[in-house]
Amino acid sequence: MRLKKVKLSGFKSFVEPTTFVLTSKLNGIVGPNGCGKSNIIDAVRWVMGESSAKQLRGESMSDVIFNGSERRKPAGMASIELIFENDQGRLGGKWSEYREISIRRTLDRDGKSQYFLNNTRCRRRDITDIFLGTGLGPRSYAIIEQGMISRIVESKPDELRVFFEEAANISKYKERRHETEQRIEHTRENLERLNDIRLELGKQLSKLERQADAARRYQALREQERTIRYSQVTEQKRAIEADIEKLHQDHEGEYEQFQTVLTQYQEVSAEILVQKEHFETLEATLAEKNRALYPYKQAVDHLNHEQIRLQDLQKQAMESQSEWQENGERLSQELAATQSELTTLEENLNEEKFTLESLEEQLWQERDQLSTVEQSLESAEKRTQALRDQVKQLEQKLQLATQSRQFHQERLTQVSAERATLASQDLGEEDQAASEERRALESSLVIYRKEQGELTAQIEVGDSELITLKAEIRTLQDEQRQELATRNQLAGEISMLQKMLNQDEQKSRSPLFEHLVVKEGWNSAVDTVLQQFLMVETEKQRGSSYILGGHDYTYGADQLGYYIESDLAIGSLLSHLYIFDDSHLEPLAIEKDAGFIALRESLALYEAIVTKSGLLFGPDWALYNTQDAQFGILARQRSLENAIAERQEIDQKLEFLDEALYEKEECLKARQQLVDKARSALQKVNREYYDLEKKLSLLLQAESHQAEVRHRAKRRFDELMEEEQKHQGQLEILSTEIALVEEERILLQEQLEESMMQYEMQKSHYGEQKQQMDALREQHRARKGQVEQLEHHYVRLKERHNRAEEELTLLQKRLKSQEKVGDYQDKIADLEVEKIVAIEQLVTFEADLSALEHEVEKGRIALTTLEERRDIFNASLEAQKKKMNQFSIREAELNTKRGIILDQWEKIVSEISDEELLMAKERYQTEEAEVLEQKLKEIQSAIQKMGAVNLMAIAESEELRERKEYLDTQHEDLETALLMLEKAIREIDQETRTRFMETFQAINDDFSTLFPRLFGGGKAYLELTEEDALTSGINIIAHPPGKKPGTIHLLSGGEKALTAMALVFSIFNLNPAPFCMLDEVDAPLDEANVRRLGKLIDEMSEKVQFIFITHNKATMTISDSLIGVTMAEPGVSRLVSVSLQDAMAFTEE
């Protein structure tokens, strides 16, 4: 597989459609700086799926589109297409059948990126999947751009591992492992959710099953209830119908009696009507008389009322006149008294107000004196407090000085004791014991290092043997798989051939081809000549026109019979047939061959030529065999025999491989056990070694600490001497200071006592003044209260005097109004005369009215007698009606009850099943109503005790049980899938670990060989950073000739470049990528190193196609073809055809 073409359009500086045709294994790209050569590298990386604009030397992905120049507008889209030759089928899967693979990527200004594979739209992942394991990719070791050399060498161990994974062809395993881990994670999440659902369903199912049991018990009780209710309602229906029938009979007798009473009632009612008409006439006359009597009675009553009213008014006037005269005299006396009292109160009030004003003036004077005394007292108190504070400060200062002196005294004692202790210490014996222990530990460490080296060597040898054995086992397994695949393929071919031959054999008992043995290569010729006779029934057709003799004919070398051996005489079939070997000619070129033409021209009319490929030619005719050589009868027979023989050989080889594989696996198990045992021993030794190292480290730390302790003790001793002297001086200063403070304190104490005496005198005077002030305040408060009481009493008395004056004025007015009392006496006499006349008229009219009332009373008595008789009949009639109504009500009740019972009966009949109906008739038909009612109550009580019942629980529990069983099955499937995925992870890890270690070892060996070739000496190797090959990073250890740098970062730029090239070419040797692109990797190298690098590239070009960008003349000389890139138009790159001299001229520009 190699890169055939690179097509660019609108990509960076290649605005015009440009095609790079790579015709050789060593392709050089040359041109001046800045002409766009590196854009070719970016184009290849971009089309392979690079998604980072930074890796393409841009800020955003749209930067890869041509952005315009002075003369050109910006392009709307960038397009790159790579065309690969895939003659060897390097790309696996379905792409191995294609001779040519096209990969294209486009990007427009809207940011829409599209990928095409053989002009078919695809995903970016499809592109990356194609190149997995081939060494190609957007960031693989196959594309080395400017600056990437140093990045490879200086990359972190984990970043360097990526190149090894790609070389080991395990990048696809990592991708598959990642996908498998995601599936495992999703499966576990699904399992957790499923477990939660199953747990919840289990709880719900348990609850529903309990509810379903309750529902079944409830249904059974309801069934019994319906059965009993059916029996009860049936009996009630029969009883109510009997009651209705009896009621109808009783109703007919009562109706006859009702008709008799009704006739009597109607007769009496007619008499009452006649009598009532006469009585109403009398009542009308009486009412008219009563209406005429009413004015007379009203007039008499009016006169009586008016007389009584006038008499009452006269009496009230006389009584009021006497009372008002008495009140007038009393009010006159009271006014005189209140006037005198008011005058006295005014005088007393004026005197009290004058006294109150004098007290208030005296109170203000005392308040001023008290304020002066308070100020003096406050000044004395402040002065005393100041002296007290000074004394307190001196006492505190004295206390602090005393404490400081005590502290210095105690510290002096401690320092002296500590100095004496340090002077008596001796650490020599402890130092000697520590040194002896350290020497013993160092001796033990030497022994353990030796054991570590021996065990490590054993493990390395064991690992090497394990790798060898695993490689042999894999080889045997691969060979076994290949042999099994071959055997299965042969079995299919044998079955197919046997089937085809059996179909032919069905037409004959003994076909001719079984009697023929044809030499290798001439099956097609014999099939062409004997095609119609190969399946002839030889026994049946011996007498036909074709005579098959029983002996062989011998022909010359140019006749077909020479290549056939048979126990039959087939000479007549092969006579006059000559052969011609056309295996060296094209299928349509045989008739143009000179030898064939000469032979054909020499044929007689009955002679013919048959070719090795099965073509039959006469002098002027030809027969072309359209059947493929492998489908001829003889070819099938030969293929069947060969396949059977090959299968027998494969069966023998498989038995041998099984035995060899079993032996290798047993050997691998034994060797693995030995290695594991050695590793366990090494781990134990390592632990003990580390413990000793830790102990030795602690001992060294203790020795260092002891030396530090001695140094600190000496320094501390000197410090204590200085501190002791310092404390002695400080004690002397403090003693002098304490004496001075004590004298000052005594003086201030005396001043404080004198100030306290003055303060107490001022305080006593202030108390006397305050008592006098309080007495004046109390006297002022009492006087003020008396004045307020007098003022209040004066106001009340004044109000009472005013009210008395108003009442007296009112009484005088009333006495004047009582002068008309004599008029009432005259009016009373006139009314008495009018009353006597009215009474006489009334008596005459009442006598006539009394006679009429007597006649009316007689009519009323007669009417009452008739009405009483009618009432008796009416009562009897009402009683009969009530009975009739009761019958009707009873009938309605019975009918209603019968309707209810019928509804209940019909409802129960519709609900009850035939079995329940039969059970009701058999079980409850003979039982009494009380027994049935008791049973019904017991059942209803049981139902009520059950409470709310979920009748849907039975169906729901069944549905939930089916769902849980389904989820249980899903759970088992998920667990099985999880186990399979975890097994797949383990297998992937094992395969990845093995392949990585094999690849690492191979690359390390090759790297160790290539490094001295490129450097002309020195050594280099690779090492793993961890024990686990799945996660371990890789470090590069490089020692150029004559140097031994501490790290790879200390190498020069040229040394780093050569080291990186050695590593990259080591990877290429193991897993060669289809091509390798180098962008000025020779820039930091001198001429000698460039020649060595060019020689190595030339050697590797046998397996890898190289495309390199260079400015170096020595590198140009190794290229088979050169492609020039120029930028004649600013900002636009173009290709030019160049020779070596042109290339050198390019680089010099």
Secondary structure, 3 states (H helix, E strand, C coil): CEEEEEEEECECCECCCEEEECCCCEEEEECCCCCCCHHHHHHHHHHCCCCCCHHHCCCCHHHHECCCCCCCCCCCEEEEEEEEECCCCCCCHHHHHCCEEEEEEEEECCCCEEEEECCEEECHHHHHHHHCCCCCCCCCCCEECCCHHHHHHHCCHHHHHHHHHHHCCCHHHHHHHHHHHHHHHHHHHHHHHHHHHHHHHHHHHHHHHHHHHHHHHHHHHHHHHHHHHHHHHHHHHHHHHHHHHHHHHHHHHHHHHHHHHHHHHHHHHHHHHHHHHHHHHHHHHHHHHHHHHHHHHHHHHHHHHHHHHHHHHHHHHHHHHHHHHHHHHHHHHHHHHHHHHHHHHHHHHHHHHHHHHHHHHHHHHHHHHHHHHHHHHHHHHHHHHHHHHHHHHHHHHHHHHHHHHHHHHHHHHHHHHHHHHHHHCCCHHHHHHHHHHHHHHHHHHHHHHHHHHHHHHHHHHHHHHHHHHHHHHHHHHHHHHHHHHHHHHHHHHHHHHHHHHHHHHCCCCCCHHHHEEECCCCHHHHHHHHCCCCCCCCCCCCCCCCCCECCCCCCCCCEHHHHEEECCECHHHHCCEEEECCCCCCCCCHHHCHHHHHHHHCCCCCCEEEECCCCEECCCCEECCCCCHHHCHHHHHHHHHHHHHHHHHHHHHHHHHHHHHHHHHHHHHHHHHHHHHHHHHHHHHHHHHHHHHHHHHHHHHHHHHHHHHHHHHHHHHHHHHHHHHHHHHHHHHHHHHHHHHHHHHHHHHHHHHHHHHHHHHHHHHHHHHHHHHHHHHHHHHHHHHHHHHHHHHHHHHHHHHHHHHHHHHHHHHHHHHHHHCCHHHHHHHHHHHHHHHHHHHHHHHHHHHHHHHHHHHHHHHHHHHHHHHHHHHHHHHHHHHHHHHHHHHHHHHHHHHHHHHHHHHHHHHHHCCHHHHHHHHHHCCCCCHHHHHHHHHHHHHHHHHHCCCCCCHHHHHHHHHHHHHHHHHHHHHHHHHHHHHHHHHHHHHHHHHHHHHHHHHHHHHHHHHHHHHHHCCCEEEEEECCCCCCCCCEEEEEECCCCCCCCHHHCCHHHHHHHHHHHHHHHHHHCCCCEEEEECCCCCCCHHHHHHHHHHHHHHCCCCEEEEECCCHHHHHCCCEEEEEEEEECCEEEEEECCHHHHHHHHHC
